[in-house]
């Protein structure tokens, strides 16, 4: 490995795959405003998508170890709370003007304005082996942004929480998926996922109706009831272990399970 490469040895661990969702917003001012508000929901999307509990044949204890790997890169994690599009543009220019990065495509936050398209790009989610869950997460993503836009045109907005606080929910999502709740900072308590998912479905009900994706959004309940891919992978691993399989056999069983889920949905 050439240690002179920009990312050095960190790039060796980039054997990961994320799910990115673009939502078209052609007004830069609106993109910057909605990015600040949408950050609150990034841990929710991560928790529902978690599908990477294993790394190099070992159970990491995480629901999304992919996030741990990706966070080794620079310019990752939750986006900063920019006050305006101009504020965002100045920050990017501080790096591009010095030649440190080519353009904003080298900024890999969990949520970012796309460099190539007039969109907000959500990047925090793990890839799904089930197509139906991919569609549901994409639908929830676009409905949340439409909900925030809807509030805005009614002269309302989602409360902006400090990146430090949202980061705590991001960690809980990364660690537990939907087996443990997330913090509701307004209520000052940890809300379990069966209650959280009902709140989310109700919150975007109007938007899902307009966008024609009610079925996809309501399928979020199935993810919470049946567990995310991370939970299903662990169940397969544990069943193989109970049957006396060695570690390599157990991991092969997990891979076979993922292939079966993928092909079943095609």
NUTITOR-144119 format. One line per field, with one value per atom (N, C-alpha, C): residue number from 1; residue in three letters; chain; x, y, z. Coordinates in steps of 0.1 Angstrom, whole numbers, plus 5000, padded with zeros to 4 digits. Example, Ala and Ser with C-alpha at 12.3 -4.5 7.8 and 13.67 -1.06 7.14 Angstrom:
// NUTITOR-144119
num	c(1  1  1  2  2  2)
residuo	c(Ala  Ala  Ala  Ser  Ser  Ser)
cadena	c(A  A  A  A  A  A)
x	c(5132  5123  5132  5128  5137  5129)
y	c(4943  4955  4967  4978  4989  5000)
z	c(5078  5078  5078  5071  5071  5079)
// end
This chain:
// NUTITOR-144119
num	c(1  1  1  2  2  2  3  3  3  4  4  4  5  5  5  6  6  6  7  7  7  8  8  8  9  9  9  10  10  10  11  11  11  12  12  12  13  13  13  14  14  14  15  15  15  16  16  16  17  17  17  18  18  18  19  19  19  20  20  20  21  21  21  22  22  22  23  23  23  24  24  24  25  25  25  26  26  26  27  27  27  28  28  28  29  29  29  30  30  30  31  31  31  32  32  32  33  33  33  34  34  34  35  35  35  36  36  36  37  37  37  38  38  38  39  39  39  40  40  40  41  41  41  42  42  42  43  43  43  44  44  44  45  45  45  46  46  46  47  47  47  48  48  48  49  49  49  50  50  50  51  51  51  52  52  52  53  53  53  54  54  54  55  55  55  56  56  56  57  57  57  58  58  58  59  59  59  60  60  60  61  61  61  62  62  62  63  63  63  64  64  64  65  65  65  66  66  66  67  67  67  68  68  68  69  69  69  70  70  70  71  71  71  72  72  72  73  73  73  74  74  74  75  75  75  76  76  76  77  77  77  78  78  78  79  79  79  80  80  80  81  81  81  82  82  82  83  83  83  84  84  84  85  85  85  86  86  86  87  87  87  88  88  88  89  89  89  90  90  90  91  91  91  92  92  92  93  93  93  94  94  94  95  95  95  96  96  96  97  97  97  98  98  98  99  99  99  100  100  100  101  101  101  102  102  102  103  103  103  104  104  104  105  105  105  106  106  106  107  107  107  108  108  108  109  109  109  110  110  110  111  111  111  112  112  112  113  113  113  114  114  114  115  115  115  116  116  116  117  117  117  118  118  118  119  119  119  120  120  120  121  121  121  122  122  122  123  123  123  124  124  124  125  125  125  126  126  126  127  127  127  128  128  128  129  129  129  130  130  130  131  131  131  132  132  132  133  133  133  134  134  134  135  135  135  136  136  136  137  137  137  138  138  138  139  139  139  140  140  140  141  141  141  142  142  142  143  143  143  144  144  144  145  145  145  146  146  146  147  147  147  148  148  148  149  149  149  150  150  150  151  151  151  152  152  152  153  153  153  154  154  154  155  155  155  156  156  156  157  157  157  158  158  158  159  159  159  160  160  160  161  161  161  162  162  162  163  163  163  164  164  164  165  165  165  166  166  166  167  167  167  168  168  168  169  169  169  170  170  170  171  171  171  172  172  172  173  173  173  174  174  174  175  175  175  176  176  176  177  177  177  178  178  178  179  179  179  180  180  180  181  181  181  182  182  182  183  183  183  184  184  184  185  185  185  186  186  186  187  187  187  188  188  188  189  189  189  190  190  190  191  191  191  192  192  192  193  193  193  194  194  194  195  195  195  196  196  196  197  197  197  198  198  198  199  199  199  200  200  200  201  201  201  202  202  202  203  203  203  204  204  204  205  205  205  206  206  206  207  207  207  208  208  208  209  209  209  210  210  210  211  211  211  212  212  212  213  213  213  214  214  214  215  215  215  216  216  216  217  217  217  218  218  218  219  219  219  220  220  220  221  221  221  222  222  222  223  223  223  224  224  224  225  225  225  226  226  226  227  227  227  228  228  228  229  229  229  230  230  230  231  231  231  232  232  232  233  233  233  234  234  234  235  235  235  236  236  236  237  237  237  238  238  238  239  239  239  240  240  240  241  241  241  242  242  242  243  243  243  244  244  244  245  245  245  246  246  246  247  247  247  248  248  248  249  249  249  250  250  250  251  251  251  252  252  252  253  253  253  254  254  254  255  255  255  256  256  256  257  257  257  258  258  258  259  259  259  260  260  260  261  261  261  262  262  262  263  263  263  264  264  264  265  265  265  266  266  266)
residuo	c(Unk  Unk  Unk  Unk  Unk  Unk  Unk  Unk  Unk  Unk  Unk  Unk  Unk  Unk  Unk  Unk  Unk  Unk  Unk  Unk  Unk  Unk  Unk  Unk  Unk  Unk  Unk  Unk  Unk  Unk  Unk  Unk  Unk  Unk  Unk  Unk  Unk  Unk  Unk  Unk  Unk  Unk  Unk  Unk  Unk  Unk  Unk  Unk  Unk  Unk  Unk  Unk  Unk  Unk  Unk  Unk  Unk  Unk  Unk  Unk  Unk  Unk  Unk  Unk  Unk  Unk  Unk  Unk  Unk  Unk  Unk  Unk  Unk  Unk  Unk  Unk  Unk  Unk  Unk  Unk  Unk  Unk  Unk  Unk  Unk  Unk  Unk  Unk  Unk  Unk  Unk  Unk  Unk  Unk  Unk  Unk  Unk  Unk  Unk  Unk  Unk  Unk  Unk  Unk  Unk  Unk  Unk  Unk  Unk  Unk  Unk  Unk  Unk  Unk  Unk  Unk  Unk  Unk  Unk  Unk  Unk  Unk  Unk  Unk  Unk  Unk  Unk  Unk  Unk  Unk  Unk  Unk  Unk  Unk  Unk  Unk  Unk  Unk  Unk  Unk  Unk  Unk  Unk  Unk  Unk  Unk  Unk  Unk  Unk  Unk  Unk  Unk  Unk  Unk  Unk  Unk  Unk  Unk  Unk  Unk  Unk  Unk  Unk  Unk  Unk  Unk  Unk  Unk  Unk  Unk  Unk  Unk  Unk  Unk  Unk  Unk  Unk  Unk  Unk  Unk  Unk  Unk  Unk  Unk  Unk  Unk  Unk  Unk  Unk  Unk  Unk  Unk  Unk  Unk  Unk  Unk  Unk  Unk  Unk  Unk  Unk  Unk  Unk  Unk  Unk  Unk  Unk  Unk  Unk  Unk  Unk  Unk  Unk  Unk  Unk  Unk  Unk  Unk  Unk  Unk  Unk  Unk  Unk  Unk  Unk  Unk  Unk  Unk  Unk  Unk  Unk  Unk  Unk  Unk  Unk  Unk  Unk  Unk  Unk  Unk  Unk  Unk  Unk  Unk  Unk  Unk  Unk  Unk  Unk  Unk  Unk  Unk  Unk  Unk  Unk  Unk  Unk  Unk  Unk  Unk  Unk  Unk  Unk  Unk  Unk  Unk  Unk  Unk  Unk  Unk  Unk  Unk  Unk  Unk  Unk  Unk  Unk  Unk  Unk  Unk  Unk  Unk  Unk  Unk  Unk  Unk  Unk  Unk  Unk  Unk  Unk  Unk  Unk  Unk  Unk  Unk  Unk  Unk  Unk  Unk  Unk  Unk  Unk  Unk  Unk  Unk  Unk  Unk  Unk  Unk  Unk  Unk  Unk  Unk  Unk  Unk  Unk  Unk  Unk  Unk  Unk  Unk  Unk  Unk  Unk  Unk  Unk  Unk  Unk  Unk  Unk  Unk  Unk  Unk  Unk  Unk  Unk  Unk  Unk  Unk  Unk  Unk  Unk  Unk  Unk  Unk  Unk  Unk  Unk  Unk  Unk  Unk  Unk  Unk  Unk  Unk  Unk  Unk  Unk  Unk  Unk  Unk  Unk  Unk  Unk  Unk  Unk  Unk  Unk  Unk  Unk  Unk  Unk  Unk  Unk  Unk  Unk  Unk  Unk  Unk  Unk  Unk  Unk  Unk  Unk  Unk  Unk  Unk  Unk  Unk  Unk  Unk  Unk  Unk  Unk  Unk  Unk  Unk  Unk  Unk  Unk  Unk  Unk  Unk  Unk  Unk  Unk  Unk  Unk  Unk  Unk  Unk  Unk  Unk  Unk  Unk  Unk  Unk  Unk  Unk  Unk  Unk  Unk  Unk  Unk  Unk  Unk  Unk  Unk  Unk  Unk  Unk  Unk  Unk  Unk  Unk  Unk  Unk  Unk  Unk  Unk  Unk  Unk  Unk  Unk  Unk  Unk  Unk  Unk  Unk  Unk  Unk  Unk  Unk  Unk  Unk  Unk  Unk  Unk  Unk  Unk  Unk  Unk  Unk  Unk  Unk  Unk  Unk  Unk  Unk  Unk  Unk  Unk  Unk  Unk  Unk  Unk  Unk  Unk  Unk  Unk  Unk  Unk  Unk  Unk  Unk  Unk  Unk  Unk  Unk  Unk  Unk  Unk  Unk  Unk  Unk  Unk  Unk  Unk  Unk  Unk  Unk  Unk  Unk  Unk  Unk  Unk  Unk  Unk  Unk  Unk  Unk  Unk  Unk  Unk  Unk  Unk  Unk  Unk  Unk  Unk  Unk  Unk  Unk  Unk  Unk  Unk  Unk  Unk  Unk  Unk  Unk  Unk  Unk  Unk  Unk  Unk  Unk  Unk  Unk  Unk  Unk  Unk  Unk  Unk  Unk  Unk  Unk  Unk  Unk  Unk  Unk  Unk  Unk  Unk  Unk  Unk  Unk  Unk  Unk  Unk  Unk  Unk  Unk  Unk  Unk  Unk  Unk  Unk  Unk  Unk  Unk  Unk  Unk  Unk  Unk  Unk  Unk  Unk  Unk  Unk  Unk  Unk  Unk  Unk  Unk  Unk  Unk  Unk  Unk  Unk  Unk  Unk  Unk  Unk  Unk  Unk  Unk  Unk  Unk  Unk  Unk  Unk  Unk  Unk  Unk  Unk  Unk  Unk  Unk  Unk  Unk  Unk  Unk  Unk  Unk  Unk  Unk  Unk  Unk  Unk  Unk  Unk  Unk  Unk  Unk  Unk  Unk  Unk  Unk  Unk  Unk  Unk  Unk  Unk  Unk  Unk  Unk  Unk  Unk  Unk  Unk  Unk  Unk  Unk  Unk  Unk  Unk  Unk  Unk  Unk  Unk  Unk  Unk  Unk  Unk  Unk  Unk  Unk  Unk  Unk  Unk  Unk  Unk  Unk  Unk  Unk  Unk  Unk  Unk  Unk  Unk  Unk  Unk  Unk  Unk  Unk  Unk  Unk  Unk  Unk  Unk  Unk  Unk  Unk  Unk  Unk  Unk  Unk  Unk  Unk  Unk  Unk  Unk  Unk  Unk  Unk  Unk  Unk  Unk  Unk  Unk  Unk  Unk  Unk  Unk  Unk  Unk  Unk  Unk  Unk  Unk  Unk  Unk  Unk  Unk  Unk  Unk  Unk  Unk  Unk  Unk  Unk  Unk  Unk  Unk  Unk  Unk  Unk  Unk  Unk  Unk  Unk  Unk  Unk  Unk  Unk  Unk  Unk  Unk  Unk  Unk  Unk  Unk  Unk  Unk  Unk  Unk  Unk  Unk  Unk  Unk  Unk  Unk  Unk  Unk  Unk  Unk  Unk  Unk  Unk  Unk  Unk  Unk  Unk  Unk  Unk  Unk  Unk  Unk  Unk  Unk  Unk  Unk  Unk  Unk  Unk  Unk  Unk  Unk  Unk  Unk  Unk  Unk  Unk  Unk  Unk  Unk  Unk  Unk  Unk  Unk  Unk  Unk  Unk  Unk  Unk  Unk)
cadena	c(A  A  A  A  A  A  A  A  A  A  A  A  A  A  A  A  A  A  A  A  A  A  A  A  A  A  A  A  A  A  A  A  A  A  A  A  A  A  A  A  A  A  A  A  A  A  A  A  A  A  A  A  A  A  A  A  A  A  A  A  A  A  A  A  A  A  A  A  A  A  A  A  A  A  A  A  A  A  A  A  A  A  A  A  A  A  A  A  A  A  A  A  A  A  A  A  A  A  A  A  A  A  A  A  A  A  A  A  A  A  A  A  A  A  A  A  A  A  A  A  A  A  A  A  A  A  A  A  A  A  A  A  A  A  A  A  A  A  A  A  A  A  A  A  A  A  A  A  A  A  A  A  A  A  A  A  A  A  A  A  A  A  A  A  A  A  A  A  A  A  A  A  A  A  A  A  A  A  A  A  A  A  A  A  A  A  A  A  A  A  A  A  A  A  A  A  A  A  A  A  A  A  A  A  A  A  A  A  A  A  A  A  A  A  A  A  A  A  A  A  A  A  A  A  A  A  A  A  A  A  A  A  A  A  A  A  A  A  A  A  A  A  A  A  A  A  A  A  A  A  A  A  A  A  A  A  A  A  A  A  A  A  A  A  A  A  A  A  A  A  A  A  A  A  A  A  A  A  A  A  A  A  A  A  A  A  A  A  A  A  A  A  A  A  A  A  A  A  A  A  A  A  A  A  A  A  A  A  A  A  A  A  A  A  A  A  A  A  A  A  A  A  A  A  A  A  A  A  A  A  A  A  A  A  A  A  A  A  A  A  A  A  A  A  A  A  A  A  A  A  A  A  A  A  A  A  A  A  A  A  A  A  A  A  A  A  A  A  A  A  A  A  A  A  A  A  A  A  A  A  A  A  A  A  A  A  A  A  A  A  A  A  A  A  A  A  A  A  A  A  A  A  A  A  A  A  A  A  A  A  A  A  A  A  A  A  A  A  A  A  A  A  A  A  A  A  A  A  A  A  A  A  A  A  A  A  A  A  A  A  A  A  A  A  A  A  A  A  A  A  A  A  A  A  A  A  A  A  A  A  A  A  A  A  A  A  A  A  A  A  A  A  A  A  A  A  A  A  A  A  A  A  A  A  A  A  A  A  A  A  A  A  A  A  A  A  A  A  A  A  A  A  A  A  A  A  A  A  A  A  A  A  A  A  A  A  A  A  A  A  A  A  A  A  A  A  A  A  A  A  A  A  A  A  A  A  A  A  A  A  A  A  A  A  A  A  A  A  A  A  A  A  A  A  A  A  A  A  A  A  A  A  A  A  A  A  A  A  A  A  A  A  A  A  A  A  A  A  A  A  A  A  A  A  A  A  A  A  A  A  A  A  A  A  A  A  A  A  A  A  A  A  A  A  A  A  A  A  A  A  A  A  A  A  A  A  A  A  A  A  A  A  A  A  A  A  A  A  A  A  A  A  A  A  A  A  A  A  A  A  A  A  A  A  A  A  A  A  A  A  A  A  A  A  A  A  A  A  A  A  A  A  A  A  A  A  A  A  A  A  A  A  A  A  A  A  A  A  A  A  A  A  A  A  A  A  A  A  A  A  A  A  A  A  A  A  A  A  A  A  A  A  A  A  A  A  A  A  A  A  A  A  A  A  A  A  A  A  A  A  A  A  A  A  A  A  A  A  A  A  A  A  A  A  A  A  A  A  A  A  A  A  A  A  A  A  A  A  A  A  A  A  A  A  A  A  A  A  A  A  A  A  A  A  A  A  A  A  A  A  A  A  A  A  A  A  A  A  A  A  A  A  A  A  A  A  A  A  A  A  A  A  A  A  A  A  A  A)
x	c(5008  5000  5009  5006  5014  5009  5017  5012  5011  5016  5015  5001  4993  4980  4972  4962  4955  4949  4943  4936  4945  4957  4966  4961  4964  4960  4945  4938  4924  4916  4921  4913  4912  4921  4921  4908  4902  4890  4877  4878  4866  4858  4857  4850  4835  4829  4816  4807  4794  4784  4773  4770  4759  4748  4736  4725  4723  4723  4722  4708  4701  4689  4689  4686  4686  4671  4669  4656  4658  4651  4653  4648  4657  4654  4662  4656  4664  4667  4662  4665  4676  4687  4699  4696  4688  4685  4676  4667  4658  4666  4676  4684  4692  4698  4705  4696  4685  4675  4670  4666  4661  4672  4684  4695  4697  4696  4697  4686  4674  4663  4663  4666  4666  4676  4687  4697  4691  4680  4674  4670  4666  4660  4670  4683  4693  4695  4695  4696  4684  4672  4661  4663  4667  4669  4680  4691  4701  4696  4689  4684  4676  4667  4658  4665  4677  4684  4696  4699  4711  4712  4724  4725  4740  4748  4762  4768  4763  4768  4782  4786  4798  4809  4822  4834  4845  4850  4861  4857  4845  4841  4837  4836  4833  4821  4813  4802  4808  4805  4811  4803  4791  4782  4775  4778  4771  4760  4750  4740  4745  4753  4759  4773  4782  4796  4801  4794  4798  4800  4792  4793  4807  4811  4823  4835  4834  4844  4845  4833  4833  4837  4835  4838  4854  4861  4876  4880  4872  4875  4873  4880  4877  4864  4859  4847  4835  4833  4822  4814  4803  4795  4784  4778  4767  4771  4763  4767  4767  4776  4776  4763  4759  4747  4749  4750  4752  4739  4742  4731  4724  4732  4727  4735  4730  4737  4751  4751  4764  4774  4769  4778  4784  4776  4780  4790  4787  4796  4809  4810  4822  4831  4825  4832  4838  4831  4836  4847  4845  4856  4869  4868  4880  4889  4883  4891  4895  4885  4888  4898  4897  4907  4921  4923  4936  4941  4931  4935  4934  4928  4928  4918  4907  4897  4894  4889  4886  4873  4863  4850  4842  4830  4822  4818  4821  4818  4828  4838  4848  4844  4832  4826  4816  4818  4810  4801  4795  4786  4775  4768  4756  4745  4745  4735  4743  4742  4749  4741  4743  4739  4747  4741  4748  4756  4768  4777  4772  4766  4763  4748  4740  4725  4719  4708  4701  4693  4700  4693  4700  4692  4698  4700  4712  4716  4718  4709  4710  4719  4730  4740  4742  4734  4737  4732  4724  4718  4726  4725  4731  4723  4730  4723  4714  4702  4692  4693  4692  4691  4677  4667  4653  4649  4645  4640  4629  4620  4608  4613  4623  4628  4636  4643  4649  4639  4628  4617  4611  4609  4603  4612  4625  4634  4635  4635  4636  4623  4612  4599  4599  4603  4603  4612  4624  4633  4627  4620  4614  4602  4595  4583  4588  4599  4604  4608  4614  4618  4606  4596  4584  4577  4577  4571  4577  4591  4598  4595  4595  4591  4577  4568  4554  4553  4561  4561  4566  4576  4583  4573  4565  4556  4545  4543  4533  4539  4551  4558  4561  4564  4568  4581  4587  4600  4602  4610  4615  4625  4625  4635  4649  4658  4672  4679  4684  4691  4706  4714  4728  4733  4744  4750  4754  4758  4762  4751  4739  4727  4723  4722  4719  4729  4742  4752  4750  4744  4741  4730  4720  4710  4717  4726  4733  4741  4747  4754  4745  4733  4724  4718  4716  4711  4722  4734  4746  4748  4746  4749  4737  4725  4714  4704  4704  4694  4680  4670  4657  4654  4664  4662  4662  4667  4666  4661  4655  4649  4659  4653  4661  4656  4664  4661  4652  4641  4632  4636  4643  4649  4638  4627  4616  4609  4607  4601  4611  4624  4634  4634  4631  4631  4635  4638  4641  4628  4625  4612  4615  4608  4610  4606  4612  4609  4595  4588  4574  4566  4569  4562  4568  4581  4588  4582  4581  4577  4563  4554  4541  4541  4549  4551  4555  4565  4570  4560  4552  4542  4531  4527  4517  4522  4535  4541  4541  4543  4544  4532  4521  4510  4505  4504  4499  4508  4521  4531  4531  4530  4530  4518  4507  4495  4497  4503  4505  4515  4525  4536  4532  4521  4516  4525  4530  4538  4534  4521  4516  4520  4518  4522  4536  4545  4559  4563  4557  4560  4554  4542  4537  4544  4552  4560  4571  4574  4584  4580  4567  4563  4568  4569  4574  4588  4596  4610  4612  4604  4605  4600  4589  4584  4593  4598  4606  4621  4625  4639  4646  4657  4664  4673  4679  4688  4699  4704  4714  4709  4696  4690  4688  4684  4682  4695  4705  4718  4723  4721  4726  4718  4705  4696  4701  4705  4710  4724  4732  4745  4743  4734  4732  4726  4717  4711  4722  4731  4742  4751  4754  4762  4755  4742  4735  4735  4737  4737  4751  4761  4774  4784  4780  4788  4800  4811  4823  4821  4830  4829  4828  4836  4836  4822  4817  4804  4793  4794  4784  4783  4795  4795  4791  4793  4788  4773  4768  4753  4747  4754  4749  4750  4760  4761  4751  4748  4738  4724  4722  4709  4707  4718  4717  4714  4721  4719  4704  4699  4685  4675  4678  4669  4669  4681  4682  4675  4677  4671  4656  4651  4637  4629  4636  4629  4630  4638  4639  4627)
y	c(4988  5000  5012  5021  5034  5044  5046  5055  5070  5073  5086  5089  5079  5081  5090  5099  5108  5102  5090  5084  5074  5072  5063  5049  5043  5030  5029  5040  5040  5034  5036  5031  5016  5009  4995  4989  4997  4992  4995  5002  5007  4996  4984  4973  4974  4985  4987  4993  4993  4997  5004  5016  5024  5026  5030  5033  5048  5054  5069  5072  5082  5086  5101  5104  5118  5123  5135  5141  5154  5157  5169  5181  5191  5204  5214  5221  5230  5244  5247  5260  5258  5265  5263  5268  5279  5283  5273  5267  5257  5244  5241  5229  5231  5242  5245  5245  5251  5251  5237  5230  5216  5207  5209  5200  5202  5214  5216  5208  5209  5203  5187  5183  5168  5161  5167  5161  5153  5159  5153  5138  5135  5122  5112  5117  5107  5095  5096  5084  5075  5080  5072  5063  5070  5063  5052  5055  5046  5034  5036  5025  5015  5021  5012  5005  5009  5003  4994  4993  4986  4972  4969  4956  4952  4957  4953  4950  4939  4936  4929  4923  4915  4922  4919  4925  4914  4910  4900  4888  4883  4871  4871  4883  4884  4893  4890  4899  4911  4922  4935  4940  4934  4940  4952  4957  4968  4964  4972  4969  4974  4985  4990  4993  4983  4985  4993  4993  5001  5016  5021  5035  5037  5027  5028  5029  5021  5020  5034  5038  5050  5063  5063  5074  5076  5066  5068  5078  5081  5090  5105  5114  5128  5133  5143  5150  5140  5132  5123  5127  5119  5121  5130  5135  5144  5157  5163  5176  5188  5197  5209  5217  5225  5232  5246  5246  5259  5267  5280  5290  5293  5291  5295  5288  5289  5283  5290  5303  5310  5305  5302  5297  5284  5275  5262  5264  5273  5275  5280  5289  5295  5284  5275  5265  5255  5251  5243  5250  5262  5270  5271  5271  5272  5260  5248  5236  5235  5239  5238  5248  5260  5271  5267  5259  5254  5242  5236  5224  5212  5212  5201  5191  5195  5187  5193  5184  5189  5197  5192  5198  5192  5196  5192  5177  5170  5156  5148  5155  5148  5151  5156  5158  5147  5138  5126  5126  5137  5137  5127  5125  5116  5122  5135  5142  5154  5156  5167  5172  5184  5189  5182  5176  5169  5179  5175  5183  5183  5171  5169  5172  5171  5172  5182  5188  5197  5190  5182  5174  5175  5170  5167  5152  5147  5133  5127  5118  5111  5099  5098  5088  5079  5081  5074  5059  5055  5042  5031  5019  5007  5002  4994  4988  4977  4975  4965  4953  4941  4929  4927  4933  4932  4945  4943  4954  4962  4955  4961  4971  4968  4977  4988  4986  4997  5007  5003  5012  5019  5012  5019  5029  5027  5037  5049  5046  5058  5066  5059  5066  5075  5069  5076  5088  5087  5097  5109  5106  5117  5124  5115  5120  5130  5126  5135  5148  5148  5161  5169  5162  5170  5175  5167  5172  5185  5185  5197  5209  5206  5217  5222  5213  5216  5225  5222  5231  5244  5245  5257  5267  5261  5270  5275  5268  5272  5281  5285  5294  5287  5274  5266  5259  5253  5245  5235  5225  5216  5222  5219  5225  5220  5230  5226  5222  5210  5204  5204  5206  5206  5193  5193  5182  5172  5176  5168  5158  5164  5156  5146  5151  5142  5131  5134  5124  5113  5116  5105  5095  5101  5092  5084  5090  5084  5072  5073  5062  5051  5055  5045  5037  5044  5037  5028  5032  5025  5012  5014  5003  4993  4998  4989  4987  4995  4994  4998  4989  4992  4984  4978  4970  4979  4991  5001  5014  5022  5034  5045  5056  5069  5079  5089  5100  5110  5113  5124  5136  5145  5156  5166  5167  5175  5170  5156  5150  5147  5146  5143  5129  5120  5105  5097  5084  5075  5068  5069  5064  5051  5040  5027  5027  5019  5019  5016  5007  5005  5018  5027  5040  5050  5049  5058  5056  5044  5042  5046  5045  5050  5066  5072  5087  5091  5083  5087  5085  5074  5071  5082  5086  5096  5110  5112  5125  5128  5118  5120  5114  5112  5106  5114  5127  5136  5136  5136  5136  5123  5112  5099  5098  5103  5103  5111  5123  5131  5124  5118  5112  5098  5093  5079  5068  5069  5058  5054  5055  5051  5036  5027  5013  5012  5018  5017  5023  5035  5041  5032  5027  5019  5006  5002  4989  4991  5004  5006  4998  4996  4988  4974  4968  4955  4954  4964  4964  4964  4972  4972  4959  4954  4941  4929  4928  4917  4918  4930  4933  4937  4944  4948  4937  4939  4928  4924  4934  4930  4920  4921  4911  4898  4898  4886  4878  4886  4880  4873  4880  4874  4861  4861  4850  4838  4840  4829  4824  4833  4830  4822  4826  4819  4805  4804  4791  4781  4786  4778  4774  4783  4780  4769  4770  4761  4747  4747  4734  4728  4734  4729  4734  4744  4749  4757  4755  4764  4778  4787  4801  4803  4796  4798  4793  4782  4777  4787  4792  4802  4814  4819  4831  4827  4815  4811  4810  4806  4806  4820  4830  4843  4848  4846  4850  4843  4831  4823  4830  4833  4840  4853  4861  4874  4872  4862  4859  4855  4847  4842  4853  4862  4874  4883  4885  4894  4888  4875  4869  4867  4865  4863  4876  4888  4900  4904  4898  4902  4897)
z	c(5000  5000  5000  4991  4990  5000  5011  5022  5017  5005  5000  4994  4992  4987  4996  4991  4999  5012  5011  5022  5030  5025  5032  5035  5046  5049  5052  5055  5058  5046  5034  5022  5022  5029  5029  5035  5044  5051  5044  5032  5025  5018  5024  5018  5023  5020  5025  5014  5016  5006  5013  5009  5015  5005  5011  5003  5002  4991  4989  4982  4988  4982  4979  4966  4962  4961  4967  4966  4959  4948  4940  4947  4949  4955  4947  4938  4929  4934  4946  4952  4962  4961  4970  4984  4985  4998  5006  4998  5004  5008  4999  5002  5015  5017  5029  5042  5040  5052  5055  5045  5048  5053  5049  5054  5069  5074  5088  5096  5091  5098  5096  5084  5081  5089  5094  5102  5114  5119  5131  5128  5116  5113  5107  5106  5100  5109  5123  5131  5129  5127  5125  5112  5101  5089  5090  5097  5100  5107  5118  5127  5118  5110  5102  5091  5087  5076  5080  5093  5097  5092  5085  5079  5078  5088  5087  5101  5107  5120  5121  5110  5109  5102  5107  5100  5101  5090  5089  5097  5095  5101  5116  5122  5136  5138  5148  5152  5160  5154  5160  5172  5174  5185  5180  5168  5162  5152  5151  5140  5127  5127  5115  5117  5115  5116  5104  5093  5081  5085  5094  5098  5105  5113  5120  5111  5100  5090  5082  5078  5070  5078  5091  5099  5100  5095  5095  5084  5075  5064  5069  5063  5066  5060  5066  5060  5059  5070  5071  5084  5086  5098  5095  5106  5105  5099  5090  5084  5094  5092  5101  5099  5109  5109  5102  5089  5082  5082  5084  5086  5072  5061  5048  5037  5025  5014  5012  5014  5013  5023  5035  5046  5041  5036  5031  5020  5010  4999  5003  5012  5017  5024  5031  5038  5028  5018  5007  5000  4997  4989  4997  5011  5019  5016  5012  5009  4994  4986  4971  4967  4973  4969  4972  4983  4986  4979  4971  4963  4972  4984  4993  4988  4982  4975  4962  4952  4939  4939  4946  4946  4958  4959  4971  4970  4959  4958  4967  4972  4981  4996  4998  5011  5013  5023  5024  5037  5040  5052  5050  5061  5061  5052  5051  5043  5037  5023  5017  5005  5001  4988  4977  4968  4957  4949  4945  4937  4922  4918  4904  4901  4911  4908  4918  4914  4923  4934  4942  4952  4966  4975  4988  4988  4992  4991  5005  5009  5021  5020  5028  5026  5038  5048  5061  5061  5052  5053  5048  5055  5050  5038  5029  5018  5023  5016  5020  5011  5017  5008  5003  5009  5005  4997  4985  4976  4983  4989  4995  5006  5014  5024  5018  5007  4999  4995  4990  4985  4997  5008  5020  5025  5026  5032  5022  5009  5000  5001  5002  5004  5016  5028  5040  5039  5032  5030  5023  5012  5004  5012  5019  5026  5038  5045  5055  5050  5039  5033  5028  5022  5018  5031  5042  5054  5059  5059  5063  5054  5041  5031  5034  5037  5040  5052  5062  5074  5071  5062  5059  5052  5042  5035  5043  5055  5064  5075  5073  5082  5095  5094  5106  5102  5112  5109  5121  5117  5127  5136  5149  5158  5154  5155  5152  5165  5165  5177  5174  5185  5184  5178  5170  5164  5174  5186  5197  5201  5202  5206  5195  5183  5172  5171  5174  5173  5183  5195  5205  5199  5192  5186  5174  5167  5156  5162  5173  5180  5184  5190  5194  5182  5171  5159  5154  5153  5149  5157  5170  5179  5180  5181  5184  5173  5162  5152  5158  5156  5162  5175  5180  5193  5205  5204  5215  5209  5217  5212  5210  5205  5203  5213  5215  5224  5217  5223  5219  5228  5222  5230  5235  5228  5233  5245  5245  5256  5267  5264  5274  5278  5269  5272  5260  5263  5252  5248  5235  5230  5223  5227  5220  5205  5197  5183  5179  5185  5182  5182  5192  5193  5183  5181  5172  5157  5153  5139  5137  5147  5146  5145  5152  5151  5137  5132  5118  5108  5108  5098  5099  5111  5112  5108  5111  5108  5093  5085  5070  5063  5070  5063  5052  5054  5043  5031  5034  5023  5015  5023  5016  5007  5011  5003  4990  4991  4979  4970  4975  4967  4963  4968  4963  4969  4981  4987  5001  5003  5016  5020  5010  5013  5017  5010  5013  5026  5030  5043  5054  5053  5063  5065  5055  5057  5067  5071  5081  5094  5096  5108  5107  5095  5093  5097  5094  5098  5113  5120  5134  5140  5135  5141  5138  5126  5121  5123  5126  5128  5115  5116  5104  5099  5088  5082  5092  5100  5110  5120  5124  5133  5126  5114  5107  5104  5101  5099  5112  5123  5136  5139  5136  5139  5131  5118  5110  5116  5120  5126  5138  5147  5159  5157  5147  5144  5139  5131  5126  5137  5146  5158  5167  5169  5177  5170  5157  5150  5149  5156  5157  5146  5138  5127  5132  5126  5129  5124  5128  5124  5109  5101  5087  5081  5086  5082  5086  5098  5102  5093  5089  5081  5067  5062  5049  5049  5061  5062  5061  5067  5067  5052  5045  5031  5023  5025  5017  5020  5033  5037  5029  5029  5022  5007  5001  4986  4984  4993  4992  4993  5003  5004  4992  4987  4975  4963  4960  4949  4951  4963  4965  4962  4964  4961  4946  4938  4924  4916)
// end
